[in-house]
Amino acid sequence: MTLIDFILNIAGLLLWLNWRAAELPVTAKPGTSLLSTLRPLKPPRPSYYYLAGVPVLLAVRALFYWQAGPRVHWSPHIFLGPTLLSFRSDLLGRMFLFSVLSFGVTLGIFYCWLLLLSWINRQVPNADPVQRLARLWLGRLERLPDAIKLLLPLVVSVPGWYLLHLLLVRLNMVPGNTPGRLLAQGAIIGLSAYLTVKFLVVVLLVLYLVNSYVYLGEFALWNFVNATAGQFLRLLRWVPLRAGKIDLAPDRKSTRLNSSHLGI
């Protein structure tokens, strides 16, 4: 059931991103006719279908958890830093709350990653399609100063946990607490959100290492991986990054995407 919940969270995240991507402007590819630049290549996509799919998915899976959870003795829980929230699967209201919170945590972690990519790749031009897509997913958050981008997960988690705790107390799910402790707990939850970045960094560094020794073609994704991993490695320049035949030093590859890499 936990694996099913994870897969459905990813499905909800894809619906959310498709809704955001449906609002992006479509530009004609180089070499197309002038007529294609004057009119859409295909009818506009109804973006609200994707957005409406998110609450539908959350509601349907809550009903599924309510029906299937007690039969398999499943007690769902959510880790919020040092805090563990447990839910009874035999109560429909708790399953609706768990469904919303579980997706909210997934969405929050993803946007925390986007904020990090926006900060670390602030020098990467918009000509890179992957970085441009990440910036467009961020929307107005992309315009924030770098310092606010880095502090935003912490700023959001403190009042967010305070308000959520009030609801959980009314539902008798957690005991009451003093405002000072709630603020401290919210700060710890916000700091723990930064720890999730390690998964993104590890994946990027592994892909960077593979692409360094195996030719996988000229794709925009690899240019993005090289640029992003190179920026992370520059932050670790005080660490020895060469061991025998393994060389992870960022100076082996250019970390700045230029027009020749992007084919323009």
C-alpha positions as CSV (number, residue, x, y, z in Angstrom):
1,M,0.0,0.0,0.0
2,T,2.9,2.3,0.7
3,L,4.3,1.7,-2.8
4,I,0.8,2.3,-4.3
5,D,0.6,5.6,-2.4
6,F,4.0,6.6,-3.7
7,I,3.1,5.8,-7.3
8,L,-0.2,7.7,-7.0
9,N,1.7,10.7,-5.6
10,I,3.9,10.7,-8.7
11,A,0.8,10.4,-10.9
12,G,-0.7,13.5,-9.1
13,L,2.6,15.3,-9.5
14,L,2.6,14.6,-13.3
15,L,-1.0,15.9,-13.5
16,W,0.1,19.1,-11.7
17,L,3.2,19.5,-14.0
18,N,1.1,18.9,-17.1
19,W,-1.3,21.6,-16.0
20,R,1.6,24.0,-15.6
21,A,3.2,22.9,-18.9
22,A,-0.1,23.4,-20.7
23,E,0.1,27.1,-20.0
24,L,3.6,27.4,-21.5
25,P,3.9,29.2,-24.8
26,V,4.6,27.0,-27.8
27,T,7.3,28.2,-30.2
28,A,7.8,27.0,-33.7
29,K,10.8,24.8,-34.4
30,P,13.6,26.2,-36.6
31,G,13.0,25.5,-40.2
32,T,9.2,25.4,-40.1
33,S,7.1,27.5,-42.4
34,L,6.2,31.1,-41.7
35,L,2.5,30.1,-41.5
36,S,3.3,27.8,-38.5
37,T,4.6,30.8,-36.6
38,L,1.3,32.7,-37.2
39,R,-1.1,30.1,-35.9
40,P,-1.0,27.2,-33.4
41,L,0.3,23.9,-34.7
42,K,-2.6,22.1,-32.9
43,P,-5.7,23.1,-30.9
44,P,-5.1,24.6,-27.5
45,R,-5.0,21.9,-24.8
46,P,-7.6,22.2,-22.0
47,S,-5.3,22.7,-19.1
48,Y,-8.0,22.6,-16.5
49,Y,-8.5,18.9,-17.2
50,Y,-5.1,18.2,-15.6
51,L,-5.7,20.5,-12.7
52,A,-9.2,19.0,-12.0
53,G,-7.6,15.5,-12.2
54,V,-5.5,16.2,-9.0
55,P,-8.4,16.5,-6.5
56,V,-10.2,13.7,-8.3
57,L,-7.2,11.5,-7.9
58,L,-6.8,12.4,-4.2
59,A,-10.5,11.8,-3.5
60,V,-10.7,8.4,-5.3
61,R,-7.5,7.1,-3.7
62,A,-8.8,8.2,-0.2
63,L,-11.9,6.0,-0.8
64,F,-9.6,3.2,-1.9
65,Y,-7.4,3.5,1.2
66,W,-10.5,3.5,3.3
67,Q,-11.8,0.3,1.8
68,A,-8.5,-1.6,1.4
69,G,-6.5,-0.3,4.3
70,P,-8.3,-2.1,7.1
71,R,-8.3,-5.4,5.2
72,V,-4.5,-5.4,5.0
73,H,-4.0,-3.8,8.4
74,W,-2.4,-0.8,6.9
75,S,-1.7,2.2,9.1
76,P,-0.4,5.0,6.8
77,H,2.0,7.6,8.2
78,I,3.8,10.7,7.1
79,F,7.3,11.7,8.2
80,L,7.7,15.5,8.8
81,G,11.2,15.7,10.0
82,P,11.3,14.5,13.6
83,T,7.5,14.3,13.6
84,L,5.6,11.2,12.6
85,L,1.9,11.5,11.8
86,S,-0.1,8.3,11.9
87,F,-3.6,7.8,10.4
88,R,-6.3,5.3,10.9
89,S,-7.3,3.7,7.6
90,D,-10.7,2.7,8.9
91,L,-11.8,6.4,9.2
92,L,-12.8,8.0,5.9
93,G,-12.0,11.6,7.1
94,R,-8.5,10.6,8.1
95,M,-7.9,9.0,4.8
96,F,-8.9,12.2,2.9
97,L,-6.6,14.2,5.2
98,F,-3.8,11.7,4.6
99,S,-4.3,11.7,0.9
100,V,-4.0,15.5,0.7
101,L,-1.1,15.7,3.1
102,S,0.8,12.9,1.4
103,F,0.5,14.6,-2.0
104,G,1.3,18.0,-0.4
105,V,4.6,16.7,1.0
106,T,5.5,15.2,-2.5
107,L,4.7,18.5,-4.2
108,G,6.7,20.5,-1.5
109,I,9.8,18.3,-1.9
110,F,9.6,18.7,-5.7
111,Y,9.4,22.5,-5.5
112,C,12.2,22.5,-3.0
113,W,14.3,20.8,-5.7
114,L,13.2,23.3,-8.3
115,L,14.2,26.1,-6.1
116,L,17.7,24.6,-5.6
117,L,18.1,24.1,-9.4
118,S,17.0,27.7,-9.9
119,W,19.6,28.9,-7.5
120,I,22.5,26.6,-8.5
121,N,21.9,27.2,-12.3
122,R,21.2,30.9,-12.1
123,Q,24.0,31.5,-14.7
124,V,22.6,28.9,-17.1
125,P,20.8,30.7,-20.0
126,N,17.1,30.0,-20.9
127,A,18.4,28.5,-24.1
128,D,18.7,25.2,-22.2
129,P,15.3,23.6,-22.5
130,V,15.4,21.6,-19.3
131,Q,16.4,24.6,-17.2
132,R,13.8,26.8,-18.9
133,L,11.1,24.2,-18.1
134,A,12.1,24.1,-14.5
135,R,12.0,27.9,-14.3
136,L,8.6,28.0,-16.0
137,W,7.3,25.4,-13.5
138,L,8.4,27.7,-10.7
139,G,6.5,30.6,-12.2
140,R,6.6,33.7,-10.1
141,L,8.9,32.0,-7.6
142,E,11.7,32.2,-10.2
143,R,11.7,36.0,-9.9
144,L,12.6,35.9,-6.2
145,P,16.1,36.8,-5.0
146,D,18.5,33.9,-4.5
147,A,18.5,34.3,-0.7
148,I,14.7,34.1,-0.5
149,K,14.7,31.0,-2.7
150,L,17.1,29.2,-0.3
151,L,15.1,30.3,2.7
152,L,11.6,29.7,1.3
153,P,11.2,26.1,2.4
154,L,12.0,27.2,6.0
155,V,9.7,30.2,5.8
156,V,6.8,28.2,4.5
157,S,7.1,25.2,6.8
158,V,7.0,27.2,10.1
159,P,3.5,28.8,9.7
160,G,2.4,25.7,7.7
161,W,3.1,23.4,10.6
162,Y,1.6,25.8,13.1
163,L,-1.7,25.8,11.2
164,L,-1.7,22.1,10.5
165,H,-1.0,21.4,14.2
166,L,-4.2,23.3,15.1
167,L,-6.2,21.0,12.8
168,L,-4.5,17.9,14.1
169,V,-5.3,18.9,17.7
170,R,-9.0,19.4,16.9
171,L,-9.0,15.9,15.4
172,N,-7.3,14.5,18.6
173,M,-4.4,13.2,16.5
174,V,-1.6,15.1,18.4
175,P,-1.5,16.7,21.8
176,G,-1.4,20.4,22.2
177,N,1.8,22.3,22.5
178,T,3.1,25.8,23.2
179,P,3.6,28.3,20.4
180,G,7.3,28.4,21.0
181,R,7.7,24.7,20.6
182,L,5.5,24.7,17.5
183,L,7.7,27.3,15.9
184,A,10.8,25.2,16.8
185,Q,9.2,22.1,15.3
186,G,8.2,24.0,12.2
187,A,11.8,25.2,11.8
188,I,13.1,21.6,12.2
189,I,10.6,20.4,9.6
190,G,11.8,23.1,7.3
191,L,15.4,22.2,7.8
192,S,14.7,18.5,7.2
193,A,13.2,19.5,3.8
194,Y,16.7,20.5,2.7
195,L,18.0,17.0,3.4
196,T,15.7,15.6,0.7
197,V,18.0,17.4,-1.8
198,K,20.6,14.7,-1.3
199,F,18.6,12.3,-3.5
200,L,18.6,14.8,-6.4
201,V,22.3,15.6,-6.0
202,V,23.2,11.9,-5.9
203,V,21.2,11.1,-9.0
204,L,22.7,14.1,-10.9
205,L,26.3,13.2,-9.9
206,V,25.8,9.5,-10.9
207,L,24.5,10.6,-14.3
208,Y,27.3,13.0,-14.6
209,L,29.8,10.2,-13.9
210,V,28.2,7.9,-16.4
211,N,28.1,10.5,-19.1
212,S,31.7,11.4,-18.4
213,Y,32.9,7.9,-19.5
214,V,30.1,6.6,-21.7
215,Y,28.9,8.5,-24.8
216,L,25.2,8.7,-24.6
217,G,24.5,11.1,-27.5
218,E,24.0,14.8,-27.8
219,F,20.8,15.5,-25.9
220,A,19.6,18.6,-23.9
221,L,19.2,16.4,-20.8
222,W,23.0,15.6,-20.7
223,N,23.9,19.2,-21.2
224,F,21.7,20.1,-18.2
225,V,23.2,17.2,-16.1
226,N,26.7,18.3,-16.9
227,A,26.0,22.0,-16.1
228,T,24.1,21.2,-12.8
229,A,26.5,18.6,-11.6
230,G,29.4,20.8,-12.4
231,Q,28.0,23.6,-10.3
232,F,27.5,21.2,-7.3
233,L,31.1,20.0,-7.7
234,R,32.4,23.5,-7.7
235,L,30.8,23.9,-4.2
236,L,32.9,20.8,-3.2
237,R,36.2,22.0,-4.8
238,W,37.9,21.6,-1.4
239,V,37.2,17.9,-1.5
240,P,39.6,15.7,-3.5
241,L,37.6,14.7,-6.6
242,R,40.3,12.6,-8.3
243,A,41.1,9.0,-7.4
244,G,43.0,7.0,-9.8
245,K,41.2,6.8,-13.2
246,I,38.1,8.4,-11.7
247,D,38.0,12.1,-12.2
248,L,35.0,14.1,-11.0
249,A,36.6,17.5,-11.2
250,P,34.2,20.0,-12.8
251,D,36.9,21.5,-15.0
252,R,36.9,18.3,-17.2
253,K,33.7,19.6,-18.8
254,S,32.3,23.0,-19.4
255,T,29.6,23.7,-16.9
256,R,28.2,26.6,-18.8
257,L,25.8,25.9,-21.7
258,N,26.6,27.9,-24.8
259,S,25.0,28.1,-28.2
260,S,27.2,25.4,-29.6
261,H,26.0,22.8,-27.1
262,L,22.4,23.7,-27.8
263,G,22.7,23.7,-31.5
264,I,21.7,27.3,-32.1
